[in-house]
Amino acid sequence: MLQRYFRLRQKMLKLPDMHYYDIYPPLVSLDRKFSLDEMRATVVEAVKPLGKDYGDLLAQSAAAKWMDPFPRPGKYSGRLHESGRL
């Protein structure tokens, strides 16, 4: 599945070869801004094909603020939880 996605990216970006750094450029541009609530609703709607349980868990996690979309004290950006970090 991931290989199909990368071939599609390569085609859309009109690249002769696909490299690691080619996974980052956006495929489309959009001038519209989304609020956090709109983003959450859009994502929950987008994952509906993955099943009701998955969508419900995602909606629950968003409502309970298990995910931090904005920086906050004690939150390290760009990394997974590291139990050894002080």
Distance bins in CASP14 RR format, pairs under 12 A and 6 or more apart:
PFRMAT RR
TARGET T0000
AUTHOR 0000-0000-0000
RMODE 2
METHOD distances of the structure
MODEL  1
1 7 0 0 0 0 0 1 0 0 0 0 0
1 8 0 0 0 0 0 1 0 0 0 0 0
2 8 0 0 0 0 0 1 0 0 0 0 0
2 9 0 0 0 0 0 1 0 0 0 0 0
2 18 0 0 0 0 0 1 0 0 0 0 0
2 23 0 0 0 0 1 0 0 0 0 0 0
3 9 0 0 0 0 0 1 0 0 0 0 0
3 10 0 0 0 0 0 1 0 0 0 0 0
3 18 0 0 0 0 1 0 0 0 0 0 0
4 10 0 0 0 0 0 1 0 0 0 0 0
4 11 0 0 0 0 0 1 0 0 0 0 0
5 11 0 0 0 0 0 1 0 0 0 0 0
5 12 0 0 0 0 0 1 0 0 0 0 0
5 18 0 0 0 0 0 1 0 0 0 0 0
5 22 0 0 0 0 0 1 0 0 0 0 0
5 23 0 0 0 0 1 0 0 0 0 0 0
5 27 0 0 0 0 0 1 0 0 0 0 0
6 12 0 0 0 0 0 1 0 0 0 0 0
6 13 0 0 0 0 0 1 0 0 0 0 0
6 15 0 0 0 0 0 1 0 0 0 0 0
6 17 0 0 0 0 0 1 0 0 0 0 0
6 18 1 0 1 0 0 0 0 0 0 0 0
6 19 0 0 0 0 0 1 0 0 0 0 0
6 20 0 0 0 0 0 1 0 0 0 0 0
6 22 0 0 0 0 1 0 0 0 0 0 0
6 23 1 0 0 1 0 0 0 0 0 0 0
6 27 0 0 0 0 0 1 0 0 0 0 0
7 13 0 0 0 0 0 1 0 0 0 0 0
7 15 0 0 0 0 0 1 0 0 0 0 0
7 17 0 0 0 0 0 1 0 0 0 0 0
7 18 1 0 0 1 0 0 0 0 0 0 0
7 22 0 0 0 0 0 1 0 0 0 0 0
8 15 0 0 0 0 0 1 0 0 0 0 0
8 18 0 0 0 0 0 1 0 0 0 0 0
8 22 0 0 0 0 0 1 0 0 0 0 0
8 23 0 0 0 0 0 1 0 0 0 0 0
8 27 0 0 0 0 1 0 0 0 0 0 0
9 15 1 0 0 1 0 0 0 0 0 0 0
9 17 0 0 0 0 0 1 0 0 0 0 0
9 18 1 0 0 1 0 0 0 0 0 0 0
9 19 0 0 0 0 0 1 0 0 0 0 0
9 20 0 0 0 0 0 1 0 0 0 0 0
9 21 0 0 0 0 0 1 0 0 0 0 0
9 22 1 0 0 1 0 0 0 0 0 0 0
9 23 1 0 0 1 0 0 0 0 0 0 0
9 24 0 0 0 0 0 1 0 0 0 0 0
9 25 0 0 0 0 1 0 0 0 0 0 0
9 26 0 0 0 0 0 1 0 0 0 0 0
9 27 1 0 0 1 0 0 0 0 0 0 0
9 28 0 0 0 0 0 1 0 0 0 0 0
10 16 0 0 0 0 1 0 0 0 0 0 0
10 17 1 0 0 1 0 0 0 0 0 0 0
10 18 1 0 1 0 0 0 0 0 0 0 0
10 19 0 0 0 0 1 0 0 0 0 0 0
10 22 1 0 0 1 0 0 0 0 0 0 0
10 23 0 0 0 0 0 1 0 0 0 0 0
10 25 0 0 0 0 0 1 0 0 0 0 0
10 27 0 0 0 0 0 1 0 0 0 0 0
11 18 0 0 0 0 1 0 0 0 0 0 0
11 22 0 0 0 0 0 1 0 0 0 0 0
11 27 0 0 0 0 0 1 0 0 0 0 0
12 18 0 0 0 0 0 1 0 0 0 0 0
12 22 0 0 0 0 0 1 0 0 0 0 0
12 25 0 0 0 0 1 0 0 0 0 0 0
12 26 0 0 0 0 0 1 0 0 0 0 0
12 27 1 0 1 0 0 0 0 0 0 0 0
12 28 0 0 0 0 1 0 0 0 0 0 0
13 19 0 0 0 0 0 1 0 0 0 0 0
13 21 0 0 0 0 0 1 0 0 0 0 0
13 22 1 0 0 1 0 0 0 0 0 0 0
13 23 0 0 0 0 0 1 0 0 0 0 0
13 24 0 0 0 0 0 1 0 0 0 0 0
13 25 1 0 0 1 0 0 0 0 0 0 0
13 26 0 0 0 0 1 0 0 0 0 0 0
13 27 1 0 0 1 0 0 0 0 0 0 0
13 28 0 0 0 0 0 1 0 0 0 0 0
14 22 0 0 0 0 0 1 0 0 0 0 0
14 25 0 0 0 0 0 1 0 0 0 0 0
14 27 0 0 0 0 0 1 0 0 0 0 0
15 21 0 0 0 0 0 1 0 0 0 0 0
15 22 1 0 0 1 0 0 0 0 0 0 0
15 23 0 0 0 0 0 1 0 0 0 0 0
15 25 0 0 0 0 1 0 0 0 0 0 0
15 27 0 0 0 0 0 1 0 0 0 0 0
16 22 0 0 0 0 0 1 0 0 0 0 0
18 24 0 0 0 0 0 1 0 0 0 0 0
18 25 0 0 0 0 0 1 0 0 0 0 0
19 25 0 0 0 0 0 1 0 0 0 0 0
30 42 0 0 0 0 0 1 0 0 0 0 0
32 38 0 0 0 0 1 0 0 0 0 0 0
32 39 0 0 0 0 0 1 0 0 0 0 0
32 42 0 0 0 0 0 1 0 0 0 0 0
33 39 0 0 0 0 0 1 0 0 0 0 0
34 40 0 0 0 0 1 0 0 0 0 0 0
34 41 0 0 0 0 1 0 0 0 0 0 0
34 42 1 0 0 1 0 0 0 0 0 0 0
34 43 0 0 0 0 0 1 0 0 0 0 0
34 69 0 0 0 0 0 1 0 0 0 0 0
35 41 0 0 0 0 1 0 0 0 0 0 0
35 42 0 0 0 0 0 1 0 0 0 0 0
35 69 0 0 0 0 0 1 0 0 0 0 0
36 42 0 0 0 0 0 1 0 0 0 0 0
36 43 0 0 0 0 0 1 0 0 0 0 0
36 62 0 0 0 0 1 0 0 0 0 0 0
36 63 0 0 0 0 0 1 0 0 0 0 0
36 65 0 0 0 0 0 1 0 0 0 0 0
36 67 0 0 0 0 0 1 0 0 0 0 0
36 68 0 0 0 0 0 1 0 0 0 0 0
36 69 1 0 0 1 0 0 0 0 0 0 0
36 70 0 0 0 0 1 0 0 0 0 0 0
37 43 0 0 0 0 0 1 0 0 0 0 0
37 44 0 0 0 0 0 1 0 0 0 0 0
37 59 0 0 0 0 0 1 0 0 0 0 0
37 62 0 0 0 0 1 0 0 0 0 0 0
37 63 0 0 0 0 0 1 0 0 0 0 0
37 69 0 0 0 0 0 1 0 0 0 0 0
38 44 0 0 0 0 0 1 0 0 0 0 0
38 45 0 0 0 0 0 1 0 0 0 0 0
38 62 0 0 0 0 0 1 0 0 0 0 0
39 45 0 0 0 0 0 1 0 0 0 0 0
39 46 0 0 0 0 0 1 0 0 0 0 0
39 62 0 0 0 0 1 0 0 0 0 0 0
39 67 0 0 0 0 0 1 0 0 0 0 0
39 69 1 0 0 1 0 0 0 0 0 0 0
39 70 0 0 0 0 0 1 0 0 0 0 0
40 46 0 0 0 0 0 1 0 0 0 0 0
40 47 0 0 0 0 0 1 0 0 0 0 0
40 55 0 0 0 0 0 1 0 0 0 0 0
40 58 0 0 0 0 1 0 0 0 0 0 0
40 59 1 0 0 1 0 0 0 0 0 0 0
40 60 0 0 0 0 0 1 0 0 0 0 0
40 61 0 0 0 0 1 0 0 0 0 0 0
40 62 1 0 1 0 0 0 0 0 0 0 0
40 63 0 0 0 0 1 0 0 0 0 0 0
40 64 0 0 0 0 0 1 0 0 0 0 0
40 65 0 0 0 0 0 1 0 0 0 0 0
40 66 0 0 0 0 0 1 0 0 0 0 0
40 67 0 0 0 0 1 0 0 0 0 0 0
40 69 0 0 0 0 1 0 0 0 0 0 0
41 47 0 0 0 0 0 1 0 0 0 0 0
41 48 0 0 0 0 0 1 0 0 0 0 0
41 55 0 0 0 0 0 1 0 0 0 0 0
41 58 0 0 0 0 0 1 0 0 0 0 0
41 59 0 0 0 0 1 0 0 0 0 0 0
41 62 0 0 0 0 1 0 0 0 0 0 0
41 63 0 0 0 0 0 1 0 0 0 0 0
42 48 0 0 0 0 0 1 0 0 0 0 0
42 58 0 0 0 0 0 1 0 0 0 0 0
42 59 0 0 0 0 0 1 0 0 0 0 0
42 62 0 0 0 0 0 1 0 0 0 0 0
43 50 0 0 0 0 0 1 0 0 0 0 0
43 54 0 0 0 0 0 1 0 0 0 0 0
43 55 0 0 0 0 1 0 0 0 0 0 0
43 58 1 0 0 1 0 0 0 0 0 0 0
43 59 0 0 0 0 1 0 0 0 0 0 0
43 61 0 0 0 0 0 1 0 0 0 0 0
43 62 1 0 0 1 0 0 0 0 0 0 0
43 67 0 0 0 0 0 1 0 0 0 0 0
43 69 0 0 0 0 0 1 0 0 0 0 0
44 50 0 0 0 0 0 1 0 0 0 0 0
44 51 0 0 0 0 0 1 0 0 0 0 0
44 52 0 0 0 0 0 1 0 0 0 0 0
44 54 0 0 0 0 1 0 0 0 0 0 0
44 55 1 0 1 0 0 0 0 0 0 0 0
44 56 0 0 0 0 1 0 0 0 0 0 0
44 57 0 0 0 0 0 1 0 0 0 0 0
44 58 1 0 1 0 0 0 0 0 0 0 0
44 59 1 0 1 0 0 0 0 0 0 0 0
44 60 0 0 0 0 1 0 0 0 0 0 0
44 61 0 0 0 0 0 1 0 0 0 0 0
44 62 1 0 0 1 0 0 0 0 0 0 0
44 63 0 0 0 0 1 0 0 0 0 0 0
45 55 0 0 0 0 1 0 0 0 0 0 0
45 58 0 0 0 0 0 1 0 0 0 0 0
45 59 0 0 0 0 0 1 0 0 0 0 0
46 54 0 0 0 0 0 1 0 0 0 0 0
46 55 0 0 0 0 1 0 0 0 0 0 0
46 58 0 0 0 0 1 0 0 0 0 0 0
46 59 0 0 0 0 0 1 0 0 0 0 0
47 53 0 0 0 0 0 1 0 0 0 0 0
47 54 1 0 1 0 0 0 0 0 0 0 0
47 55 1 0 1 0 0 0 0 0 0 0 0
47 56 0 0 0 0 0 1 0 0 0 0 0
47 57 0 0 0 0 1 0 0 0 0 0 0
47 58 1 0 1 0 0 0 0 0 0 0 0
47 59 0 0 0 0 1 0 0 0 0 0 0
47 61 0 0 0 0 0 1 0 0 0 0 0
47 62 0 0 0 0 0 1 0 0 0 0 0
48 54 0 0 0 0 1 0 0 0 0 0 0
48 55 1 0 0 1 0 0 0 0 0 0 0
48 56 0 0 0 0 0 1 0 0 0 0 0
48 58 0 0 0 0 1 0 0 0 0 0 0
48 59 0 0 0 0 0 1 0 0 0 0 0
49 55 0 0 0 0 1 0 0 0 0 0 0
50 56 0 0 0 0 0 1 0 0 0 0 0
50 57 0 0 0 0 0 1 0 0 0 0 0
50 58 0 0 0 0 1 0 0 0 0 0 0
51 57 0 0 0 0 1 0 0 0 0 0 0
51 58 0 0 0 0 0 1 0 0 0 0 0
51 59 0 0 0 0 0 1 0 0 0 0 0
52 58 0 0 0 0 0 1 0 0 0 0 0
52 59 0 0 0 0 0 1 0 0 0 0 0
53 59 0 0 0 0 0 1 0 0 0 0 0
53 60 0 0 0 0 0 1 0 0 0 0 0
54 60 0 0 0 0 0 1 0 0 0 0 0
54 61 0 0 0 0 0 1 0 0 0 0 0
55 61 0 0 0 0 1 0 0 0 0 0 0
55 62 0 0 0 0 1 0 0 0 0 0 0
55 63 0 0 0 0 0 1 0 0 0 0 0
56 62 0 0 0 0 0 1 0 0 0 0 0
56 63 0 0 0 0 0 1 0 0 0 0 0
57 63 0 0 0 0 0 1 0 0 0 0 0
57 64 0 0 0 0 0 1 0 0 0 0 0
57 66 0 0 0 0 1 0 0 0 0 0 0
58 64 0 0 0 0 0 1 0 0 0 0 0
58 66 0 0 0 0 1 0 0 0 0 0 0
58 67 0 0 0 0 1 0 0 0 0 0 0
59 66 0 0 0 0 0 1 0 0 0 0 0
59 67 0 0 0 0 0 1 0 0 0 0 0
60 66 0 0 0 0 1 0 0 0 0 0 0
60 67 0 0 0 0 0 1 0 0 0 0 0
61 67 1 0 0 1 0 0 0 0 0 0 0
61 68 0 0 0 0 0 1 0 0 0 0 0
62 68 0 0 0 0 0 1 0 0 0 0 0
62 69 0 0 0 0 1 0 0 0 0 0 0
65 72 0 0 0 0 0 1 0 0 0 0 0
65 75 0 0 0 0 0 1 0 0 0 0 0
67 75 0 0 0 0 0 1 0 0 0 0 0
68 74 0 0 0 0 1 0 0 0 0 0 0
68 75 1 0 1 0 0 0 0 0 0 0 0
68 76 0 0 0 0 0 1 0 0 0 0 0
68 77 0 0 0 0 1 0 0 0 0 0 0
68 78 0 0 0 0 0 1 0 0 0 0 0
68 81 0 0 0 0 0 1 0 0 0 0 0
69 75 0 0 0 0 0 1 0 0 0 0 0
69 77 0 0 0 0 0 1 0 0 0 0 0
70 77 0 0 0 0 1 0 0 0 0 0 0
71 77 1 0 0 1 0 0 0 0 0 0 0
71 78 0 0 0 0 0 1 0 0 0 0 0
74 81 0 0 0 0 0 1 0 0 0 0 0
74 85 0 0 0 0 0 1 0 0 0 0 0
74 86 0 0 0 0 0 1 0 0 0 0 0
75 81 0 0 0 0 0 1 0 0 0 0 0
75 85 0 0 0 0 0 1 0 0 0 0 0
76 82 0 0 0 0 1 0 0 0 0 0 0
76 84 0 0 0 0 0 1 0 0 0 0 0
76 85 1 0 0 1 0 0 0 0 0 0 0
76 86 0 0 0 0 0 1 0 0 0 0 0
79 85 0 0 0 0 1 0 0 0 0 0 0
END
